[in-house]
Protein backbone atom coordinates (compact mmCIF):
# COMPACT_ATOMS: atom_id res chain seq x y z
CA UNK A 1 0.00 0.00 0.00
CA UNK A 2 2.77 2.47 0.91
CA UNK A 3 4.71 1.45 -2.21
CA UNK A 4 1.73 2.32 -4.40
CA UNK A 5 1.45 5.76 -2.81
CA UNK A 6 5.16 6.41 -3.32
CA UNK A 7 4.83 5.38 -6.96
CA UNK A 8 1.85 7.68 -7.46
CA UNK A 9 3.69 10.60 -5.82
CA UNK A 10 6.78 10.05 -7.98
CA UNK A 11 4.70 9.85 -11.13
CA UNK A 12 2.78 12.98 -10.15
CA UNK A 13 6.08 14.75 -9.43
CA UNK A 14 7.41 13.82 -12.87
CA UNK A 15 4.31 15.30 -14.51
CA UNK A 16 3.59 18.30 -12.29
CA UNK A 17 7.21 19.39 -11.72
CA UNK A 18 7.99 20.33 -15.34
CA UNK A 19 4.58 21.99 -15.69
CA UNK A 20 5.25 24.21 -12.68
CA UNK A 21 8.71 25.04 -14.02
CA UNK A 22 7.21 26.06 -17.38
CA UNK A 23 4.61 28.25 -15.68
CA UNK A 24 7.41 29.99 -13.77
CA UNK A 25 9.41 30.55 -16.96
CA UNK A 26 6.34 31.91 -18.76
CA UNK A 27 5.68 34.39 -15.95
CA UNK A 28 9.29 35.59 -16.13
CA UNK A 29 9.00 36.01 -19.90
CA UNK A 30 5.70 37.91 -19.53
CA UNK A 31 7.28 40.24 -16.97
CA UNK A 32 10.26 40.82 -19.28
CA UNK A 33 7.92 41.70 -22.14
CA UNK A 34 6.06 44.17 -19.91
CA UNK A 35 9.36 45.80 -18.90
CA UNK A 36 10.35 46.02 -22.58
CA UNK A 37 7.02 47.64 -23.42
CA UNK A 38 7.54 50.24 -20.67
CA UNK A 39 11.05 51.00 -21.96
CA UNK A 40 9.76 51.37 -25.54
CA UNK A 41 6.98 53.68 -24.32
CA UNK A 42 9.48 55.87 -22.47
CA UNK A 43 11.66 56.11 -25.58
CA UNK A 44 8.62 56.80 -27.77
CA UNK A 45 7.63 59.72 -25.51
CA UNK A 46 11.23 60.98 -25.26
CA UNK A 47 11.83 61.02 -29.02
CA UNK A 48 8.21 62.04 -29.76
CA UNK A 49 7.79 59.08 -32.09
CA UNK A 50 9.57 55.98 -33.30
CA UNK A 51 13.34 55.90 -33.27
CA UNK A 52 16.21 53.66 -34.32
CA UNK A 53 16.69 52.49 -30.74
CA UNK A 54 16.03 48.76 -30.36
CA UNK A 55 15.00 47.39 -26.98
CA UNK A 56 15.78 43.76 -26.18
CA UNK A 57 14.83 42.28 -22.81
CA UNK A 58 16.14 38.99 -21.42
CA UNK A 59 14.36 37.57 -18.36
CA UNK A 60 16.44 36.69 -15.30
CA UNK A 61 17.70 33.17 -14.83
CA UNK A 62 18.90 31.36 -11.74
CA UNK A 63 22.49 32.62 -12.07
CA UNK A 64 22.17 36.09 -13.60
CA UNK A 65 19.85 39.09 -13.37
CA UNK A 66 17.56 40.13 -16.19
CA UNK A 67 18.89 42.44 -18.84
CA UNK A 68 17.48 45.36 -20.82
CA UNK A 69 19.66 46.10 -23.86
CA UNK A 70 19.27 49.40 -25.72
CA UNK A 71 20.88 49.22 -29.16
CA UNK A 72 21.24 52.33 -31.27
CA UNK A 73 23.37 53.36 -34.24
CA UNK A 74 26.69 54.84 -33.21
CA UNK A 75 25.75 58.35 -34.29
CA UNK A 76 22.58 58.23 -32.14
CA UNK A 77 24.55 58.01 -28.88
CA UNK A 78 24.43 61.76 -28.27
CA UNK A 79 20.65 61.74 -28.85
CA UNK A 80 20.13 58.75 -26.56
CA UNK A 81 22.28 60.08 -23.71
CA UNK A 82 19.68 62.43 -22.17
CA UNK A 83 16.90 59.81 -22.34
CA UNK A 84 18.46 56.59 -21.07
CA UNK A 85 18.10 57.77 -17.47
CA UNK A 86 14.31 57.83 -17.95
CA UNK A 87 14.51 54.22 -19.13
CA UNK A 88 16.72 53.37 -16.15
CA UNK A 89 14.00 54.66 -13.82
CA UNK A 90 11.54 52.14 -15.31
CA UNK A 91 13.91 49.15 -15.09
CA UNK A 92 13.38 47.06 -11.92
CA UNK A 93 16.20 46.48 -9.45
CA UNK A 94 16.73 42.85 -10.53
CA UNK A 95 17.46 43.89 -14.14
CA UNK A 96 20.58 45.40 -15.73
CA UNK A 97 20.47 48.23 -18.25
CA UNK A 98 23.00 47.90 -21.08
CA UNK A 99 23.65 50.55 -23.76
CA UNK A 100 25.06 48.96 -26.89
CA UNK A 101 26.21 51.01 -29.89
CA UNK A 102 25.75 49.38 -33.26
CA UNK A 103 28.60 49.96 -35.65
CA UNK A 104 27.79 50.13 -39.33
CA UNK A 105 29.92 47.66 -41.26
CA UNK A 106 32.29 48.88 -43.95
CA UNK A 107 30.99 48.43 -47.47
CA UNK A 108 32.20 45.20 -49.07
CA UNK A 109 35.04 45.40 -51.53
CA UNK A 110 33.99 44.28 -55.00
CA UNK A 111 35.69 41.05 -56.02
CA UNK A 112 36.06 42.06 -59.66
CA UNK A 113 38.73 44.71 -59.07
CA UNK A 114 42.00 43.67 -60.61
CA UNK A 115 40.63 40.41 -62.05
CA UNK A 116 40.37 39.90 -65.78
CA UNK A 117 36.81 39.41 -67.01
CA UNK A 118 35.92 36.26 -68.94
CA UNK A 119 33.84 36.23 -72.07
CA UNK A 120 30.26 35.12 -71.63
CA UNK A 121 29.92 33.31 -74.94
C-alpha positions as CSV (number, residue, x, y, z in Angstrom):
1,X,0.0,0.0,0.0
2,X,2.8,2.5,0.9
3,X,4.7,1.5,-2.2
4,X,1.7,2.3,-4.4
5,X,1.5,5.8,-2.8
6,X,5.2,6.4,-3.3
7,X,4.8,5.4,-7.0
8,X,1.8,7.7,-7.5
9,X,3.7,10.6,-5.8
10,X,6.8,10.1,-8.0
11,X,4.7,9.8,-11.1
12,X,2.8,13.0,-10.2
13,X,6.1,14.8,-9.4
14,X,7.4,13.8,-12.9
15,X,4.3,15.3,-14.5
16,X,3.6,18.3,-12.3
17,X,7.2,19.4,-11.7
18,X,8.0,20.3,-15.3
19,X,4.6,22.0,-15.7
20,X,5.2,24.2,-12.7
21,X,8.7,25.0,-14.0
22,X,7.2,26.1,-17.4
23,X,4.6,28.3,-15.7
24,X,7.4,30.0,-13.8
25,X,9.4,30.6,-17.0
26,X,6.3,31.9,-18.8
27,X,5.7,34.4,-16.0
28,X,9.3,35.6,-16.1
29,X,9.0,36.0,-19.9
30,X,5.7,37.9,-19.5
31,X,7.3,40.2,-17.0
32,X,10.3,40.8,-19.3
33,X,7.9,41.7,-22.1
34,X,6.1,44.2,-19.9
35,X,9.4,45.8,-18.9
36,X,10.3,46.0,-22.6
37,X,7.0,47.6,-23.4
38,X,7.5,50.2,-20.7
39,X,11.0,51.0,-22.0
40,X,9.8,51.4,-25.5
41,X,7.0,53.7,-24.3
42,X,9.5,55.9,-22.5
43,X,11.7,56.1,-25.6
44,X,8.6,56.8,-27.8
45,X,7.6,59.7,-25.5
46,X,11.2,61.0,-25.3
47,X,11.8,61.0,-29.0
48,X,8.2,62.0,-29.8
49,X,7.8,59.1,-32.1
50,X,9.6,56.0,-33.3
51,X,13.3,55.9,-33.3
52,X,16.2,53.7,-34.3
53,X,16.7,52.5,-30.7
54,X,16.0,48.8,-30.4
55,X,15.0,47.4,-27.0
56,X,15.8,43.8,-26.2
57,X,14.8,42.3,-22.8
58,X,16.1,39.0,-21.4
59,X,14.4,37.6,-18.4
60,X,16.4,36.7,-15.3
61,X,17.7,33.2,-14.8
62,X,18.9,31.4,-11.7
63,X,22.5,32.6,-12.1
64,X,22.2,36.1,-13.6
65,X,19.9,39.1,-13.4
66,X,17.6,40.1,-16.2
67,X,18.9,42.4,-18.8
68,X,17.5,45.4,-20.8
69,X,19.7,46.1,-23.9
70,X,19.3,49.4,-25.7
71,X,20.9,49.2,-29.2
72,X,21.2,52.3,-31.3
73,X,23.4,53.4,-34.2
74,X,26.7,54.8,-33.2
75,X,25.7,58.4,-34.3
76,X,22.6,58.2,-32.1
77,X,24.5,58.0,-28.9
78,X,24.4,61.8,-28.3
79,X,20.7,61.7,-28.8
80,X,20.1,58.8,-26.6
81,X,22.3,60.1,-23.7
82,X,19.7,62.4,-22.2
83,X,16.9,59.8,-22.3
84,X,18.5,56.6,-21.1
85,X,18.1,57.8,-17.5
86,X,14.3,57.8,-18.0
87,X,14.5,54.2,-19.1
88,X,16.7,53.4,-16.2
89,X,14.0,54.7,-13.8
90,X,11.5,52.1,-15.3
91,X,13.9,49.1,-15.1
92,X,13.4,47.1,-11.9
93,X,16.2,46.5,-9.5
94,X,16.7,42.9,-10.5
95,X,17.5,43.9,-14.1
96,X,20.6,45.4,-15.7
97,X,20.5,48.2,-18.3
98,X,23.0,47.9,-21.1
99,X,23.6,50.5,-23.8
100,X,25.1,49.0,-26.9
101,X,26.2,51.0,-29.9
102,X,25.7,49.4,-33.3
103,X,28.6,50.0,-35.6
104,X,27.8,50.1,-39.3
105,X,29.9,47.7,-41.3
106,X,32.3,48.9,-43.9
107,X,31.0,48.4,-47.5
108,X,32.2,45.2,-49.1
109,X,35.0,45.4,-51.5
110,X,34.0,44.3,-55.0
111,X,35.7,41.1,-56.0
112,X,36.1,42.1,-59.7
113,X,38.7,44.7,-59.1
114,X,42.0,43.7,-60.6
115,X,40.6,40.4,-62.1
116,X,40.4,39.9,-65.8
117,X,36.8,39.4,-67.0
118,X,35.9,36.3,-68.9
119,X,33.8,36.2,-72.1
120,X,30.3,35.1,-71.6
121,X,29.9,33.3,-74.9
